[in-house]
């Protein structure tokens, strides 16, 4: 079944790379918190393949959840190592 509103190649690249920039994380780090293989994220980031809109939105939610949970544990200028 095809999506009604699939992601364009450019939109997929932009949104995956925006996650990297927003978080300051590498593809490997994003893979750990989202459960998506790093080679899959790399193919999306480079435009070789595109994720479904639903999958990318799920990943964005996981990253947002991770960041909001992490903020609860980071105080002031304390060092915090995610990985």
DAZIQUI-V552907 format. One line per field, one symbol per residue. ss: DSSP state (H for helix, E for strand, C for the rest). phi: phi as a letter, one per 30 degrees, with the letter a starting at -180 (. if undefined). psi: psi as a letter, one per 30 degrees, with the letter a starting at -180 (. if undefined). Layout:
ss=???
phi=???
psi=???
This chain:
ss=CCCCCCCCHHHHHHHHHHHHHHHCCCHHHHHHHHCCCHHHHHHHHHCCCCCCHHHHHHHHHHHHHHHHHHHHHCCCCCCCCCC
phi=.dddbdddedddeddddddddecicdeddddddciceddddddddcidbbddedddddddddddddddddedccchcedbcdb
psi=klkeilkleeeeeeeeeeeeeefglleeeeeeffgkkeeeeeeeefgelklleeeeeeeeeeeeeeeeeefffkkbgkkkje.
